[in-house]
């Protein structure tokens, strides 16, 4: 699961933080009428670029995630049908005399029905941002320049799941620590800084750059490259329970950056130019993430579905509207460009900022190039979720 999202750096909950083309709700144009529900039945011809997609590649990815979703009633029959597809992409029922691509497209059209996703205000346009897996430098031991610790969930962090008492709060958890018999809020980021020295022996790793590590926390996972070149993957394990506060928004409020400068790249540049204020900057955000070590396998870190994310094919969604595991047709543009980006994706992840029917986060992959693309992606989009034909949402 990704914890945050690059869009949160500049507080995208407020539309003013977005450039006008990427924030349709800010426009004073005619407002659509409210939607009765977030789905509208659609036809395959409504999906721009559908005919030219690499359906065979997506069928393989869909089949690969079936061990994680096949026991769910929504996906059981569809996964069984996907497993019957031969290596060449054909079955007796679908695809005789067709190429693998034609057969895979026919398979999707035979087993799914597209539904257009609609915002509560009736609009079919929403926002897609990007995320990635950072790669930063670190060490197993504390030795210069590796002085920033990476911690797993502390033993004194108490997590209270309220679902057993209050089912309506099933998605909420309380986090805190005990003072005598009282449960009090857990340490904020600033308070945790005072704890780090006495807990140094509990650190999983030590990394070189506190700013790069801060951005890794926002992404929720990343890789740490050791001095000998080996890499370790770390993933989200828990959080201190404090709400996120945008350091980009704070820099804007302080007059240090203009709104268009408060991207990941702009914030890093400011931090490099003001090293004495880095601690002050990072402690603006009281939220703190704790990690666990994961194997460096697959094409990416595991998402909320539990399967490795695939660069440019995995999407983080709001699972209240798009079920995890669902194929999603995304129609948008490339980061900071007008070039079309139309692609069949898989809903394999969630995120703290991904709220609403037409809202997604596009996984670009690992490393700095993926980070550049993710940091620039704030595009308008339309989305269609593909659901089994028998299912009427």
BELPEKA-V217619 format. One record per residue. N is the residue number from 1. RES is the residue in one small letter. PHI is phi in whole degrees, -180 to 180 (999 if undefined). OMEGA is omega as a letter, one per 30 degrees, with the letter a starting at -180 (NA if undefined). D_FIRST is the distance of its C-alpha to the first C-alpha in Angstrom with 1 decimal. Layout:
<<N	RES	PHI	OMEGA	D_FIRST> <N	RES	PHI	OMEGA	D_FIRST>>
//
This chain:
<<1	x	999	l	0.0> <2	x	-83	a	3.8> <3	x	-87	l	6.2> <4	x	-127	a	9.2> <5	x	-158	a	11.1> <6	x	-61	l	14.5> <7	x	-61	a	16.4> <8	x	-69	a	16.0> <9	x	-58	a	18.2> <10	x	-112	l	21.2> <11	x	66	a	20.4> <12	x	-70	l	20.0> <13	x	-63	l	20.2> <14	x	-102	a	23.9> <15	x	-62	a	25.2> <16	x	-63	a	27.7> <17	x	-77	a	25.2> <18	x	-96	l	24.9> <19	x	-65	a	27.7> <20	x	-49	a	29.6> <21	x	-63	a	28.8> <22	x	-98	a	25.0> <23	x	-136	a	25.5> <24	x	-56	l	27.6> <25	x	-63	a	27.5> <26	x	-78	a	29.5> <27	x	-68	l	32.3> <28	x	-95	a	35.5> <29	x	-71	a	36.1> <30	x	-57	a	36.8> <31	x	-89	l	34.0> <32	x	-66	l	33.0> <33	x	-73	a	33.8> <34	x	-58	l	31.2> <35	x	-86	l	29.4> <36	x	-69	l	30.2> <37	x	-151	a	26.8> <38	x	-80	a	23.9> <39	x	-128	l	25.1> <40	x	-135	l	28.3> <41	x	-60	a	29.5> <42	x	-132	l	29.9> <43	x	-110	a	31.8> <44	x	-57	a	30.7> <45	x	-68	l	33.1> <46	x	-80	a	31.1> <47	x	-86	a	28.2> <48	x	-64	l	29.4> <49	x	87	a	29.5> <50	x	-55	a	28.6> <51	x	-67	a	31.6> <52	x	-98	a	30.8> <53	x	-74	l	27.3> <54	x	-87	a	26.6> <55	x	-67	a	26.0> <56	x	-64	l	26.6> <57	x	-64	a	23.6> <58	x	-71	l	21.3> <59	x	-64	l	23.0> <60	x	-64	l	22.3> <61	x	-68	l	18.5> <62	x	-63	a	18.7> <63	x	-64	a	20.7> <64	x	-67	a	18.4> <65	x	-88	a	15.5> <66	x	-59	l	18.1> <67	x	-56	a	18.0> <68	x	-86	a	14.6> <69	x	-126	a	16.0> <70	x	-64	l	19.8> <71	x	-82	l	20.4> <72	x	-80	a	19.2> <73	x	-54	a	22.5> <74	x	-62	a	21.3> <75	x	-111	a	20.7> <76	x	-55	a	23.2> <77	x	-66	a	26.2> <78	x	-67	l	24.5> <79	x	-67	l	22.9> <80	x	-61	l	26.3> <81	x	-66	l	27.9> <82	x	-66	a	25.5> <83	x	-68	a	26.4> <84	x	-80	l	30.1> <85	x	-65	a	29.9> <86	x	-75	l	31.9> <87	x	-58	l	30.9> <88	x	-82	l	33.1> <89	x	91	a	31.2> <90	x	-127	l	33.9> <91	x	-134	l	34.9> <92	x	-59	a	38.2> <93	x	-83	a	37.1> <94	x	-135	l	35.4> <95	x	107	a	36.3> <96	x	-61	l	39.8> <97	x	77	a	41.4> <98	x	-106	l	38.3> <99	x	-73	l	36.4> <100	x	-60	l	32.9> <101	x	-66	l	31.5> <102	x	-64	a	33.8> <103	x	-66	l	33.0> <104	x	-65	l	29.2> <105	x	-62	l	29.7> <106	x	-62	l	32.0> <107	x	-64	l	29.6> <108	x	-60	a	26.9> <109	x	-69	l	29.7> <110	x	-79	a	31.1> <111	x	-107	a	28.0> <112	x	-125	l	26.2> <113	x	-132	a	27.2> <114	x	-81	l	25.8> <115	x	-126	l	25.1> <116	x	-72	l	25.1> <117	x	-88	a	22.5> <118	x	-131	l	24.4> <119	x	-72	l	23.7> <120	x	-56	l	25.4> <121	x	-84	l	28.3> <122	x	94	a	29.0> <123	x	-77	l	27.8> <124	x	-96	l	26.2> <125	x	-100	l	25.0> <126	x	-141	a	21.7> <127	x	-128	l	19.5> <128	x	-121	l	17.2> <129	x	-113	a	15.8> <130	x	-128	l	14.3> <131	x	-142	a	11.7> <132	x	-157	l	12.1> <133	x	-107	l	11.8> <134	x	-67	l	14.6> <135	x	-124	a	17.2> <136	x	-124	a	19.2> <137	x	-95	a	22.2> <138	x	-162	a	22.6> <139	x	-150	l	24.4> <140	x	-75	a	24.4> <141	x	-123	l	27.3> <142	x	-80	l	28.2> <143	x	-154	a	30.7> <144	x	-54	g	31.3> <145	x	-94	a	29.6> <146	x	-92	a	26.5> <147	x	-122	l	26.7> <148	x	-100	a	23.3> <149	x	-80	l	21.6> <150	x	-115	a	18.1> <151	x	-112	l	17.6> <152	x	-84	l	15.8> <153	x	-59	a	15.8> <154	x	-67	a	19.5> <155	x	-66	a	21.7> <156	x	-91	l	23.0> <157	x	-82	a	19.7> <158	x	-105	l	20.2> <159	x	-115	a	17.5> <160	x	-110	l	19.3> <161	x	-90	a	17.9> <162	x	-86	a	20.3> <163	x	-61	a	19.9> <164	x	-66	l	22.7> <165	x	-96	a	25.1> <166	x	-131	a	23.9> <167	x	-56	a	22.2> <168	x	-69	l	22.0> <169	x	-108	a	19.6> <170	x	-62	a	17.2> <171	x	-93	a	14.1> <172	x	-110	l	15.5> <173	x	-133	l	15.8> <174	x	-96	l	18.4> <175	x	-127	a	18.1> <176	x	-169	l	21.3> <177	x	-144	a	24.0> <178	x	-91	l	27.5> <179	x	-121	a	30.6> <180	x	68	l	33.3> <181	x	-107	a	32.5> <182	x	-99	l	30.5> <183	x	-91	a	26.8> <184	x	-117	l	26.3> <185	x	-56	l	23.3> <186	x	-72	a	21.6> <187	x	-59	l	22.6> <188	x	-74	l	21.6> <189	x	-58	a	20.9> <190	x	-65	l	24.7> <191	x	-69	a	25.6> <192	x	-66	l	23.3> <193	x	-57	l	25.1> <194	x	-75	a	28.2> <195	x	-87	a	26.5> <196	x	-62	a	25.4> <197	x	-64	a	28.9> <198	x	-76	l	29.6> <199	x	-105	a	26.2> <200	x	-55	a	26.5> <201	x	-68	l	27.1> <202	x	-93	a	23.6> <203	x	-64	l	21.8> <204	x	-75	a	19.7> <205	x	-151	l	20.7> <206	x	-130	a	22.6> <207	x	-116	a	21.9> <208	x	-80	a	24.4> <209	x	-121	a	23.3> <210	x	-64	l	21.9> <211	x	-71	l	21.2> <212	x	-61	l	19.2> <213	x	-67	l	17.2> <214	x	-59	l	16.7> <215	x	-68	l	15.2> <216	x	-63	l	12.9> <217	x	-62	l	11.7> <218	x	-62	l	11.2> <219	x	-73	l	9.1> <220	x	92	l	6.9> <221	x	-162	l	8.3> <222	x	178	l	11.8> <223	x	-117	l	15.0> <224	x	-115	l	18.0> <225	x	-91	a	21.4> <226	x	-82	a	24.0> <227	x	-56	a	27.7> <228	x	-87	l	28.7> <229	x	95	l	26.3> <230	x	-69	a	23.9> <231	x	-122	l	20.2> <232	x	-123	l	17.5> <233	x	-99	l	13.8> <234	x	-120	a	11.8> <235	x	-130	a	8.2> <236	x	-56	l	7.0> <237	x	-118	l	9.3> <238	x	-171	a	10.5> <239	x	-147	a	12.2> <240	x	-82	l	15.9> <241	x	90	l	16.0> <242	x	-86	l	17.7> <243	x	-70	l	17.1> <244	x	-76	l	16.2> <245	x	-126	a	19.4> <246	x	-73	l	19.8> <247	x	-75	l	21.8> <248	x	-65	l	22.8> <249	x	-62	l	24.3> <250	x	-62	l	26.1> <251	x	-63	l	27.6> <252	x	-66	a	28.9> <253	x	-63	l	30.3> <254	x	-80	a	32.0> <255	x	77	a	33.6> <256	x	-83	l	32.1> <257	x	-137	l	30.4> <258	x	-84	a	31.0> <259	x	-52	a	28.3> <260	x	-73	l	28.3> <261	x	-94	a	28.0> <262	x	-86	l	24.8> <263	x	-91	l	22.4> <264	x	-56	a	20.4> <265	x	-65	a	23.5> <266	x	-67	l	25.8> <267	x	-68	l	24.2> <268	x	-62	l	24.3> <269	x	-65	l	27.9> <270	x	-63	a	28.8> <271	x	-62	l	27.4> <272	x	-65	a	29.4> <273	x	-84	a	32.5> <274	x	-133	a	32.2> <275	x	-59	a	31.1> <276	x	-71	a	32.9> <277	x	-109	a	30.6> <278	x	-62	l	27.2> <279	x	-60	l	26.8> <280	x	-60	a	28.0> <281	x	-62	a	25.5> <282	x	-67	a	22.4> <283	x	-77	l	23.5> <284	x	-60	l	23.7> <285	x	-94	a	20.0> <286	x	-75	a	20.1> <287	x	-74	a	16.3> <288	x	-139	a	15.3> <289	x	-108	l	12.2> <290	x	-110	a	12.8> <291	x	-122	l	11.7> <292	x	-132	a	12.4> <293	x	-85	a	14.1> <294	x	-128	l	13.0> <295	x	-70	l	15.5> <296	x	-88	l	16.0> <297	x	-134	l	16.3> <298	x	75	a	15.6> <299	x	-85	a	15.3> <300	x	-173	l	11.9> <301	x	-70	l	8.9> <302	x	-70	l	7.2> <303	x	-93	a	4.7> <304	x	-63	l	4.2> <305	x	-76	l	7.9> <306	x	92	l	8.3> <307	x	-111	a	10.3> <308	x	-61	l	10.7> <309	x	-72	l	10.2> <310	x	-110	l	13.8> <311	x	-54	l	15.1> <312	x	64	l	16.6> <313	x	-133	a	15.8> <314	x	-100	a	12.1> <315	x	-129	l	11.3> <316	x	-93	a	8.8> <317	x	-135	l	10.9> <318	x	-92	a	12.0> <319	x	-68	l	12.2> <320	x	-68	a	15.4> <321	x	-119	a	17.1> <322	x	-119	a	15.5> <323	x	-63	l	14.6> <324	x	-60	a	11.7> <325	x	99	a	13.7> <326	x	-73	l	16.3> <327	x	-68	a	18.0> <328	x	-133	l	18.2> <329	x	-89	a	21.2> <330	x	-109	l	20.4> <331	x	-121	a	23.6> <332	x	-150	l	23.3> <333	x	-129	a	24.8> <334	x	-69	a	23.8> <335	x	-53	l	22.8> <336	x	56	a	25.8> <337	x	-139	l	28.0> <338	x	-101	a	29.7> <339	x	-65	a	29.2> <340	x	-62	l	27.6> <341	x	-130	a	24.2> <342	x	-124	a	24.2> <343	x	-156	l	21.9> <344	x	-86	a	20.6> <345	x	-117	l	16.9> <346	x	-123	l	14.4> <347	x	-77	a	11.9> <348	x	-124	a	9.0> <349	x	-152	l	5.9> <350	x	-133	l	5.9> <351	x	-162	a	6.7> <352	x	-60	a	9.3> <353	x	-98	a	12.0> <354	x	-94	a	11.7> <355	x	-129	l	14.4> <356	x	120	a	17.3> <357	x	-64	a	18.4> <358	x	-102	a	19.1> <359	x	-148	a	16.1> <360	x	-151	l	13.6> <361	x	-127	a	11.9> <362	x	-97	a	13.3> <363	x	-84	a	11.9> <364	x	-95	a	15.0> <365	x	120	a	14.6> <366	x	-116	l	15.3> <367	x	96	a	18.1> <368	x	-65	l	20.3> <369	x	-64	l	21.4> <370	x	-63	l	17.9> <371	x	-64	l	17.5> <372	x	-62	a	20.8> <373	x	-67	a	19.9> <374	x	-63	a	16.6> <375	x	-67	a	18.5> <376	x	-96	a	21.3> <377	x	-87	l	19.5> <378	x	-146	a	20.3> <379	x	-116	l	22.0> <380	x	-68	a	23.4> <381	x	-154	l	22.3> <382	x	-125	a	23.2> <383	x	-137	l	21.0> <384	x	-126	l	22.2> <385	x	-95	l	20.2> <386	x	-97	a	21.9> <387	x	-119	l	22.4> <388	x	-52	a	24.8> <389	x	-58	a	28.4> <390	x	-77	a	29.2> <391	x	-92	l	26.4> <392	x	-115	a	27.5> <393	x	-66	NA	24.7>>
//
